[in-house]
Amino acid sequence: MNEIDKLERKEKLSYKELDNIFTGYLNNKIDDDEMTKVLKLICKNGLSNEETINLTDIFIKSGETFPMNISFVDKHSTGGVGDKTTLIVLPILASLGVRISKMSGKALGYTGGTIDKLNSIGVKTDLSKKEFYDAIDKTNMVISSQTADLCPMDKKVYALRDVTGTTKSIPLIAASIMSKKIASGAGKILIDIKVGKGALIENKKQAMELASLMIEIGKKYDRRVICMLTRMDNPLGDNIGNKLEIEEVIDVLKNKKQGNLRTLTIEMATIMYTLNKNVSKERAKSMVEHVLDNGSAYKKFEEYVKLQGGSFEKIDADCTEITSLKSGYIKSINSRIIGETSMLLGAGRVKKNSKINYDAGVVLIKNIGDKVKKGEVICRLYGKSIDYNSIYKAFHISKIKPIKKNIIMKIID
């Protein structure tokens, strides 16, 4: 294929050439093996900003689009270990009267997917357009999987990237995220770019590059894009795994849990409420904290889950307790190792069609800054039996208590 030869030679592809490749894959004229080669070449050699904008447009035009609504605020995360912010932010905003919808994805690599988390408790996410709008009318919020009609090209490519080691390409990440946001009609978009060992983007330089690219794509389509750079060297929260993360979502919404997860979701909800209602950030933050304090946000989440056929269930999986090999303070927890362990336990997809064990995952009993004694439990593993010796490498224990860093690195408007 001539276009693949050009990619190998690092030559720039025209709109038509990119369209030939990706539309060919969508229409089954290019098989998984050949498309994997394309994706690996893009990961290796990159694409120019112009090529990425063209690819975004090709993704958008592969299916139906919703008209832009300038008041419609949406959010997206580039994916991280333990990231369940969507499931907290949306109920907060919905309980404040903001009508908000979110189109989310399944797990990508060792990072969890919002759709998998909701499916783990029986929530229906494969919605028709009528069901989509009915949910908003009844609860002010809806979270759906990517429809067959909206960006179908991205949906197919996304599934292949998940199992071919091609998740970390900045152009592919930008095109995937922005095509869905633009096609779904969002006028204002908050992007949470995870940075660190447990994220697709591993350093601040790459994160700034991705933020700049997505803001540029947004301008091309008259969308306002705000990017947050947030730390993902350590897992976000204590629970990693689908049902386990739902349990932690409930704890935060019931105001039973403090820490980085709560801090980040309050900041996200504050920014989104400010954009939607045009109030001061101070006023917005006060209102966000109020609906957490009085239980309104939890009630909204409970209402939404029931409407979509879900129910809260207890974890039913074998548990293995991991104890510390020495005494000291938890200095860091390697997100990648925790995420990969969770996936091997059954919480993620090792292959394209792997079946997920929704009960599987990891619960951190000790987190950053906590004092631990030798022999004390530091985490629990749920799921199938695996060689868990590598889990010890995730915990860096020091004699000196670490200084906690702000989870939010930078906000780029």
Steps between C-alpha positions, in 0.01 A plus 500: 500500500654830387382693806676254734819536299479877547451456875811282511695772318362760746333689216195716562164350405225700331142506628403255224783260585408496870138449401596207275670323792247559775182474292647187347537352847148604601361334186704180555719558194801513732540224761615522863858400417545769237332763717721403794800575279356844423437575867849389600653724232296796627614423855861483384512792254210718609274720288516873436239727658336540159482121454355461851233764434417324171480163675268651763275626221500157333397340831221756547365452148497119531164524678222729616559826688301702750467878449733710713348638822717781638361446854568125494803420720675163467804340661746231408796330663791352306478201733677405818512229762210541741349795312129506575450878497219500241279297733539765770508821297182434299273434801638814667417715198165332436395563860582869442263515205759464223379279216805295411573200282818303457601253236759270654717207399596157624837409649803598295810292583547479877296817565136448593197608299194686633265280296644181652450644849133580433440167326642324807191604700254437217464859371389509138738715296420392143223755447283607210472874433157500672633320809794741505277808516240336729772445761604866483136612532445281806830533688694785330778253416585210274811293431496290186738280309599615158204445270531301181415815307733751672865481394480128412847522352650606831308226682652232278852647511474554879428129555804401293730749672403350834657162420787591264716724719404811303327702771772757565505694172425870559338550154279191547401606852414853383300384196311241705402735782421809294303320228257360758466830686439700182264243348294488820443878489698625801565875485735508801732212581712423807781252432677332792844398370647241733879522532727233647587132522137388511386712205518492121698828522809448713654848528402867514657582162277245322200622699559861394533384138170310521325793670619743232386265224152448646452873559601560136249238379235661720559841344466349154144397597418810712516305826645631823742245643653513850769246588598388850831323552466264798745259662469127436824359640285356779149351460211743537320396817528163674289266285605369158255273318144544381263424791772599745514845344122535517528439876753784527280729287218443748730579794605832345142593405386418854779729627667212683838533331761772470819506289613562144195346334260734681731800448523441126129441445411817690738700279359345182139557603584856601654583161211340311235673711677834451503448122134397492348756737748788461549543876821565692726207576461566873121487476512187285732316740276585795196355322689186394612431855148566627339222290768258617445599862121472492484172304330644189779382270476143630121497464537615139746217425269247666204634298695472175626146570147378576356671190752318281432159654797481735531405866777520757646159574766366732828360368500122460859395434786321674726736693876485558659734753844640420713597799793741517853359487635785715406792723495865401285745305333442163693737275346400166280233341575411138172544315606294202578193711173537691305543175665202333442287810133597500474406132664160560261435789221531243397868521622591149535358150819315416361421151249678277213272600608421857217469752529725803452380857318801643582398860876488439752767593725650766414691817777709654489477879799732537554803278756777450634640827357222717721336762526123466652223709665185366233231462214753488248472216568755227250385235244234415471318167164377371457258212674202354822355636812660353870528580475812714868540590530798262246693709770560762695703243210744480549618859799725571546512877732761650619584851409864439139615473447642148365845421168465318478677164196681364321263265426786256819598315367766266179636346529618139223717357 
